[in-house]
Amino acid sequence: MDDFKTYYGLGNLNIDDLEFEKACRSDAVKSVLGALGQDWASNSITTAPFGAILRVAEGIDSLQNLATSGADLPTEVERGAVILCGLSQLGGLIFSILAIIVGMALCICAPVGSALALYLFRLLNQTEEASTARNLRIDKLLKERRVLMESEEKGVDKQTVRLESEPFLSASGV
């Protein structure tokens, strides 16, 4: 199998002499910079989204350079430049693919994740249920107290009323 320089017909090109700004085509990145302006990069809040947009544009430039590498370019410098630039900008393409995969996975898992989060929240924060149970116990206690007070006013024996209000003891079992 031929080595890299022989396969692409690069001759005795020194790859270290190529500079990115002079050798690489980066039309998509320049278009994004022209459209959005470079003021976005100076603001710390918009740096991350701006960087993500530039990585996608870099992936587009990578595809263009790699597609051009198959064409018959006249000089070995041009052939070497499109290959080298295509590979160096490949990070943008990888980022774009991973961002799409992660975004789709998050969209698919969002209903399950939100249901789990809601369940955990309700499990850990049961204030509404505890408050309702407390209110029911207070209402029951007040009702029992009211029955006891009414029975005292009517002159009924206190022992009988207590037994009747107990849920587990019957009044006839005395």
N, C-alpha and C positions, 0 to 999 in steps of 0.2 A: 504494500500500500504506500502511496506517495505521502510525503510529509506535507504539512500545512502550506508552506510557501510554494511548493511544486504544484500541488493540487489546484490552488487558486491562481497560479501564474504570477506570483509576486516577485519573482526574481530575487535580487539581493536587497529588497526593501528593508530598511531598519525601522521596525515598528515603533521604537522608542522616539523617533524623530517626529512622529505625527502628534499634532496638538488638537485637542478637542474642538476648540473654537474655530480653527482654520479648516480642519478636515471633515468635521461631522456636519451633516444636515440635521438641523433641529427646528424645522419649520413649525411644527405643532407647539412646541414650547414657546417659541417666539410669538406665535399668534395668541397664546394664552396670556403671556406677559403684556402684549400690546392691548388685548381686550380688557384685562382686569387691572392693569397698571401694577407697578412695583410697590405702591404704597401699602398694599395688603401685607406684604412680607414684613414690614416694619412693625406692625401691630401684633402684639403677642396673642391676642384672642383669635385673630384670623390666620395666623401662621400655619397651623395644622391643616385646616381645610384648603388653604392655598397650596400647601405642599402636596396634598393628596391630588389636587387637580393637575398640578405640574407633573406628578408621577404618572398619571394617566396619559398626559400629553407626551411624556417621555416614552411610554410604551408604544404609542402610535408612531413616533419617530423611529423607534427600534424596528417595528414591522416594516416601515418604509425602507430603512437602510438594509435590512436583511433581504427584502424583496429585490432591491436594486443589486445586491451582491450576485445574483444569478445572471444578470445582464452582462453583455460583453462590453466592458468599460475599456477605453483606449489605453490608459496608463496603469502601471502597477500601483502607483500611489493612490489613485481613485479606488481601485479594487480593494486594496488593503484598508483604506479609510472606511468604506462602507461596511466591511466585515467587522472591523474593530469597533466602529461606532454602534453597529447593531448589537454587538455583544455587550458593550459597556452600558447601553441604554436598556438592556434586557431587564434590569431591576424594575423599571416602570411597568413593563408588561407583566412580570411576576406579581408585583403589587396589585395591579388592576385585577388580575385573575383571582388572587386571594381575597381581595376586598369584595368582589362579586360573590364568591363562595361563602364567605363569612356573613355577608349581608343577607343572602338567601337563607342560610341556616338560621340566622336570628329571626327572620320573618316566619320561618316554618315553626320554630320553637317558641315563638312569642306567646301563643295561647296557653301552652303547657306551662311555660315559665310564669306567666301572670297568674294562672290558677294556683300554682304551687306557692307563689309569693303571698297571694291572698289567704290561702289556707294557713300558712305559717303566721301571718299577721294576726289572723283571728285566733289561732291557737295560743300565741304568746300574749295577746292583748284581749283578754276575755272580760273586759270591764262591763260591757253591756249585759252579758249573760249573768255576771256576778251581781250587778246592780238589780237586775230583774229578780233573781233568786232572793236577794236580801229584802227587796220590797215585798215579795210574797210571804216571806217569813214574818216580817213586821205586820203585814195585814192579818195573818193568822193569829199572831200574838194579841193584836188589838181586838180581834173578834172574840177570842177566848176571854179576854179581860172584860169586854162588854157583856158577854153572857154571864160571867161571874158577878159583875156589878148588878145586873138585872135580877139575878137569882137572889142576891142578898136583899135587894129592895122588896122582893116578893116573899121573903122569909123561907126560901127553900134551903135545905141542908147543903152546906158547902162541899161536904165529902161526896155527895151524889153528883153534883155538877162537875167536879173534877174528874170523877170516873167516867162520866159521859163524854167529857171533852177529850179524854185520852184515846188515841186511835187504836191502841192494841188491847185495851181492857174493856170488857163489856160491863154495863151497869148491873146486869143481872147476876154477875159472878161474885158479888160481895158477900 
